[in-house]
Amino acid sequence: IKEILGVPSPQIFGASGTVAVVTNPELVMGVEIETENCRHGAGTYGDRLSGLGWQVTTDGSLRGVAFEFISLPMKHKHLIPQLEAFYKVTGFTEDNYTDRCSIHVHVNCTDLTVDQLSSVALIYSIFEETLFSFVGNNRDSNIYCIPWNQCRYNTRIVNNINRSLSVVPKQWQKYTALNLVPLQSIGTVEFRHMHGSANIPKITTWLNLIGSIFQYATRTEFAEVTTTIK
């Protein structure tokens, strides 16, 4: 993918310490957490998160004292401990999340082949409703997280990827549940399903579900994926 789209491999945050048992340990991921009702300023949170692999920024869609926290790219096995550390040092609870807040997950695709990316798209299409059911909170009716099956983006996606991958992210729409636009700039796809939450077990399960999709897509030949789905 990186050769076709001309994007570099991510610079991975070298976390140390605890390593989590996860579905896809080496998969490189990143998380964006939108938070409102914050008690402190960006500088305070930046100091508290220093060395943990997080950046603090603002987001115009949020209200009041609000920030978006962005993790650096890191391996799945390291992301879970850093996520737990994030909630511990910030002290965020469910009171910090409104219906404007979301948690977005970016997954590195620079080292995938075209067939593997096609497999991710196919597997996602099959399980999209199940993924929305897990997330809940009526996210399948959120205008910033539109399911593929509501806009028919899944009907020609594999043919489009194989015919001209470089065109796909340019023609995509950002506010789809699985957003392909970032492929052209940073080599990731973005899962926009999860609502804002401080529920670490649920977020962990969500990351494991995403990890499982990529694990199957990268370990299984494309022909087998299509045959199994059929």
Buried (B, 14 or more C-beta within 10 A) or exposed (E): BBEBBEBEEBEBBEBEEEBBEBBBBEBBBBBBBBBBBBEBEBEEBBEBBEEBBBEBEEBEEBEEEBBBBBBBBBBBBBBBBBBBBBBEBBEBEEEBBBEBBBBBBBBBBBBBBBBBBBBBBBBBBEBBEEBBEBBEBEBBEBEBBBBBBEEEBBEEBBEBBBEEBEEBBEEBEEEBBBBBBBBBEBBBBBBBBBBBBBBBEBBBEBBBBBBBBBBBBBEBEBEEBBEEEE
